[in-house]
Amino acid sequence: MYKFEQGFDDSRAVFRTMVNQEVSIILLDAEANIETTANCRDISDTAIALELTHPVEIGTLLTLTLDSDDQLSVPLTDCKGRVLRCEQESKELFLLAVEIIDSE
């Protein structure tokens, strides 16, 4: 079920691990917290790429839970992040670039 690949992109200063795993996220909002799931596309020491079926505003804070696996170079169980970018890839697929601001 897990797909792991490690790679280095010249435009990035850190290695990232390609992951195809569902994560639970909570979008933190002043009015209400929204629980949903996303697909983790890749992860690095400082950021994570998430695929969702709906857009999320830049700057939105979130918490996410990713079941760690010994193969992950960046094991996360719970972390907080901030949406840096949201790009529409298709009609029902949005790619979020999330900066990891606090992890356990």
N, C-alpha and C positions, 0 to 999 in steps of 0.2 A: 504494500500500500504506500510506503514511503518512497519518494524518488529524491535522491541526494546527488548533487553535482557541485563541485567547487570550482569557482572560476574567478578570474580577475579581469575587470573591465578597465581599460586605460583611463577612462574618465573618472574613475573612483580611486580613492587612496587606500581602500581596504578590501580584503577578500570578502566574498559573499558566498553563502551556501544556498544552492537552489533547493527549495523544499516545496512539496505539493501536499500540504496538510491543512486541515480545517482548524481554525482557531476561534475561540469565543471572544467577542469584544463587547465592551460597554462604552457607548459614546456618551461622554460626560457633557451635560448641558445644564445651564442655569435653571431651566424649567423642569426638565425630566431627563433621567438617564435611560438610554435606549439600548437594550440588549439585542445582539444579533450575532451571526457567524460570518466569517470571511475565509477565504482561502489564502494561506501564506505562500506567496510565490518565491520569495527569497529573503534572506536575513543576513545581516552583517553585525559587527560589533556595535554600530551606532544607529542602524536603521533597519526597517522591515518593509517589504512591499506586500500589500494586501489587495486581493481582488474581491470586490463587492458588487452587488446587483443594483446599487443606488449610489448617487454622489454624496460626498461629505465635504462640508466647508473647510477651507484651509484655515488652520489655527485651532480646529476642534481638538480637544483633549480626549483621550480614550485610555481604557485599560484593556489589556488583552491577556488571555491565558493560552499558552501553547504547551502541550505535553512535550516535555523534553525527551530526547532520545540520545543515547550515548554517541551516535554518529554526528550530532549537531556540534559545530564548532562554537556556537553561541547558545548554550543552554538557557532557556527562559521558561519559567513557570508562570510568573505574573510580572507584568511590567506596565509602565505608563508611557504614553507617547503623545506626540503632537503631529497632526496632519500637516505636511509640508507641501504636498502636491496631490491633485486629484485629476486624473486624465480619463476621458471616456475612450475606451478601446473598441467597444461595439455598442449596439443598442441597449444591451442589458449587462454590460461589464465595465466597471470603473476600476482603475488602478490607483491605489493610494500609496504615496511615499510617506512613511511615518518615521519621524525621529524618535529614538528611544531616549527618554529623559530620566527614567528611573527604572531599575530592574532589580529583581531579587535573585 
